[in-house]
Amino acid sequence: MRYATTPKRWRSGTEPATARSDLKLRFLLSMIFTPVFALMTAAFAVGAAMAQPNGVPSRGTLVGFAIACAVLTLFAAIDLYVVIRRRRVEL
């Protein structure tokens, strides 16, 4: 665990010097959105595979949405890992 160092400049805000993120909220949001984004990735990928060549929305659009959801899934999973690791160390 790293300890807070003294700031080199004076703070102008009212936040505490050792402000921390809410790990419970981050854990809850990561637990909810990791499977949601994973299911959306699968749904868009299946939709892209079954899309007609000239259909609306186009296959490229569905692939783009699938890639975006895959990136969000990865981000949520990494955040979940970080939160779990921090909770073990800090709590």
C-alpha positions in Angstrom: 0.0 0.0 0.0 1.4 3.4 -1.0 1.1 6.3 1.5 0.0 9.7 0.4 2.8 12.2 -0.1 2.6 15.9 0.6 1.5 18.0 -2.4 4.0 20.2 -4.0 1.4 22.9 -4.6 -1.3 24.2 -2.3 -4.7 22.7 -2.9 -7.5 25.1 -3.7 -10.4 22.7 -3.3 -12.2 21.4 -0.3 -11.5 17.7 -0.9 -9.6 15.8 1.8 -5.9 15.2 1.3 -6.4 11.4 1.3 -9.6 11.1 -0.8 -10.4 7.6 -1.9 -12.8 6.1 -4.3 -15.9 4.2 -3.1 -14.8 0.6 -3.5 -18.3 -0.8 -2.7 -19.9 1.2 -5.4 -17.2 0.4 -8.0 -17.5 -3.3 -7.0 -21.3 -3.2 -7.5 -21.1 -1.4 -10.8 -18.4 -3.8 -12.1 -20.4 -6.8 -11.0 -23.5 -5.6 -12.8 -21.9 -4.3 -16.0 -19.3 -6.9 -16.8 -22.0 -9.6 -17.7 -24.3 -7.0 -19.2 -21.6 -5.8 -21.6 -20.5 -9.4 -22.3 -24.1 -10.3 -23.2 -24.4 -7.2 -25.4 -21.2 -8.2 -27.2 -22.5 -11.6 -27.9 -25.9 -10.3 -29.1 -24.3 -7.7 -31.5 -21.9 -10.4 -32.8 -24.7 -12.8 -33.5 -26.7 -10.0 -35.0 -23.8 -9.1 -37.3 -23.4 -12.7 -38.3 -27.0 -13.1 -39.2 -27.4 -9.6 -40.9 -28.5 -9.4 -44.5 -25.9 -7.9 -46.9 -28.0 -4.8 -47.5 -30.0 -4.8 -44.3 -30.5 -2.0 -41.8 -28.5 -1.7 -39.6 -25.6 -2.8 -41.7 -23.2 -5.5 -40.7 -20.4 -3.0 -40.2 -22.5 -1.1 -37.7 -23.2 -4.2 -35.7 -19.6 -5.2 -35.7 -18.6 -1.8 -34.5 -21.1 -2.0 -31.6 -19.8 -5.5 -30.8 -16.2 -4.2 -30.6 -17.3 -1.3 -28.5 -19.1 -3.6 -26.0 -16.1 -5.9 -25.9 -13.9 -3.0 -25.0 -16.3 -2.0 -22.2 -16.5 -5.6 -21.0 -12.7 -5.7 -20.8 -12.6 -2.3 -18.9 -15.3 -3.5 -16.4 -13.5 -6.8 -15.8 -10.2 -5.1 -15.2 -11.8 -2.6 -12.8 -13.5 -5.6 -11.0 -10.1 -7.2 -10.6 -8.5 -4.0 -9.3 -11.3 -3.4 -6.8 -11.2 -7.0 -5.5 -7.4 -6.7 -5.1 -7.6 -3.4 -3.3 -10.4 -4.6 -1.0 -8.3 -7.5 0.1 -5.3 -5.3 0.9 -7.2 -2.3 2.5 -10.1 -3.9 4.3 
